Amino acid sequence: MQKPIKIQPLPNSANSVIVQAVHAFPPDMGGIETHAYNLCLQYAKMGYEVIVHTSSNPDSHETDSNLAKKGITVKRHFAISIPGFSSVKIIPFFTIHLMLERADIYHSHGYGAIIPFNTAIAALLTRKKFIWTIHGIPKFFGIKKIFTSLYSLAAHLPLKIANKLICVSDSAKEDLPKYA
């Protein structure tokens, strides 16, 4: 059973900017999208300025307008999707988009996605904090298993850069040492 996560504010949360970077965001539906959305709402209630960078969605205008009223800015970018891998979206120049924000903290989501790499590099180059939330470790078979193996080798970079690593499931916490 998962224990609720209590978010501790920074001493000056009213002046702090948290940039969330996620491969998809509502109105797209899924576990990571819902988690990131709810986290953004909580951060905003705590006084943080929240900026979300994510992939484009032609149906996002209403969601983005409602979030803007709650103090959350959503910036959507053209993305190239990789067939067969729902979380693998390549956003050209994404690291640069992130670095141009006046972030105090970068927070990215997902294991198996490209976005945490972009976010880790942005945090490293701007010398800001990086939080990586891992929701689960995909288990592939056949040819896709090669992707998991290659990703696991490369994942050492964002894992090393991360100031905080959050596993939201027991299985992710147990599996991470096997792949990281």
N, C-alpha and C positions, 0 to 999 in steps of 0.2 A: 504494500500500500504506500502510495506516495505521500510524503509530508508536504504541507503547504510551504511555499517559498516566501520568506519575508524579505522584502527589498529594503535595504538600509540606504537612506539618502546620503548623498555627499554633504559635507557641512554647508556648502553654499549652493544647494540644488536649484534655487531660484535663478541662478545665473549660469547653470551648467547645461551643455548641449549633448544629448545622446543621439548618435546616428545609428539607426538600425539598418542593417544590410541583409536582405533576404531575397531568395530567388523568385518568390511569388508572395503576394499579399492580397487580402480581400479586395475585391469580391471573389478572387480565387479561393477555393475551399480546400482545406487539408489541415493536418495537425500542426505543422510548422506555421502555416499562415494564421491559424487561429491563435496559437501561442504568441506569436510576434504581435498580433493585433492587440490582444489583451494586455501584454506587457507594455505596449506603447500607451494604452489608456492609463495604466497604473503609473508609469513614469510621468505622464502629463499631470495627473492628479497630485503627484508629489512635488510639482513645481519645476520639473525639468522641461527644457525645450526639446521636443522630439522631432527628428527628421528621419523619414524612411526613404531609403533608396531601394528600388525593386524593378522588376521587369514591367513592361507596358501591358495594359489590358484595356481593350476598347470599351469595356463596360464599367470602368472605374470612376467615372465622373461623380456620381452620386455618393459613393463611399468616400472618395477623397474630399468632397465638399463637407460631408458630415464630420469627418476627422478634423478638417481645418477649423471648424467651429469649436472643437475640443482642444485646439492648440497643437495639433499634430500635422506636420507638413509631409506630404507624400510626393516624392519625385520619381517618376517612372521613366524607364529607358528602354529603347529598342533592344531586343534580345534575340539571340540565335539559339533555338532549342535543339538539343541533340536527341534524335529519335530513340526511344527505348529507355531514356533516363530523364524522368520528370523533373528532377532537381538540378539538372545540368543545363544551365542557361548561360551563354556567353554574352556579356554586355560589353561592347567595345568601349574602351577607355574608362571602365568602371572605377579602377583604382584612382584615376585622376579626378573623376566626379567626387569620390569620397574625400580625397585630399583637399579639395576646394572648400569643403564645409569647415566651419569653425567648431569642430567637434572637441569635446573634452573626453568622451568615451565613444569607442566604436564597438558595436555589438552585432555579431553575425550568427546565423543559424544554419544547422544542417551539416551532416557528414556525407560526403559523396558529391557535394556541390562545389562549384568553382568560386562562388561568392565569398566564402570564408578566406580563401587565398588572397583575393583582391583586398578584403578588409584588413587582414593581417599586415599586408604590405603597406597599406595606407597608414595604419596605426604606427608601424615601425618607422616609416619615413617622416611622419609628423610628430613622432615621440609622444603619442597619446596612448591611453589604456585601450586594451582589446579584450573583449569578453567573447568567448565562443560557446554557444549552446549547441550541444549535440543531442538530437532527439532520438536517434537510433542509428545503428550501423546496418546499412543494407546488406542483405545476404543474397548474393548472386550465384548462379551456377553456369557452367559452360563457358562460353566466350566472354560473358559479362563478368565472370569471376576475375579475369585478367585485369579489367578496369579497377575492381576493388583492390587487387594487389598493388597496382601502380599508384592508385590514390593513397593507399596506406603508406607507401614509401614517401610520397610527396607530403603527406599530412604532418610530417615532423616539423615542417616550417611553421605553419600556423600554431601547432601545439607548443612550439618553443616560444613563439612571440606572445601567446595568450597570457594575460595577467590573471585571468580567471577562466576556468573551464567548468561548464555546467552540463551535467548529464541529467536529463529529465526522466529517464527510465532506468530501472534496475538493470535491464538487459544491456543498455548502452554502456552503463558503468562497468558491467562485467566483461563486455566484449571489447571495450576500447583498448585495454592492454594487449590484446591479440593482434590488433591492427595498427597500433601506434608505436 
